[in-house]
Amino acid sequence: MRVRVENMRRENLNKRGRHGWKVDFVVPNATKGTIIYQNVHVSIKSSDGAEQKYSFTEAWPYQPSKKTSDSFLVPVEWREGTKGKLKVAAIVWALPGPMDPSLKKGTNDDYWGTAVHGSFNMIKPVGPPTAKTTKRKVAIEWDNRGKTAKSTFMSGKDLTLTRDDITDNI
C-alpha cells in the first residue's frame, strides 16, 4: 500500500534539545491492522569533525482515525558552535499486519524512539505483489560557528530545511 507524506512542519522538542521537521503519514484505503514501515539512512556531519552514519527500519501500527507522524531531528549537542548537515534518505511503505516480529519497541529517544518499533537489521520493502514505496530525501543544515547564546540552539531556529524531496514508486 502506498503511504502519502503530508504536512511538513517544524518540530521543536525543546525539553529534549532536539529540533527538526515532522510529517504525517496517510495510507489511503488502509485495511484494519495496516503497518507502516520505513527504512531510514542517516548521515550527519559537523565542522568539528564529528560524523555519524547509521541505518534502521522502523514501523508503526496505522489507524486512520489517529495521526501517524515521523520526525527527523538534530540534537543541540551536534549544532552548538558548529556548521553541519543532517542528510536522510528514507523509503516508506505499508503492508497488512501483523508487524514483522524482528522489530522491537524503542527504549529511549534515540533512533526510532519509544512509540515506534525498530531494528538495525533492515527489512526489504516487499509485499503483495510488490510494495508501493514512497522515497524521501531530506537535508537539514545549520551554521552556528562563533555563536554562543543558548537561545540560538534551543529554539531550533538555527536549522534550515535545504532538501525535501518525495518520490512515489507505484
Summary of the structure (lengths in Angstrom):
residues: 170
radius of gyration: 16.5
end to end distance: 9.0
largest distance: 54.0
contacts: 479
relative contact order: 0.25
helix: 7%
strand: 54%
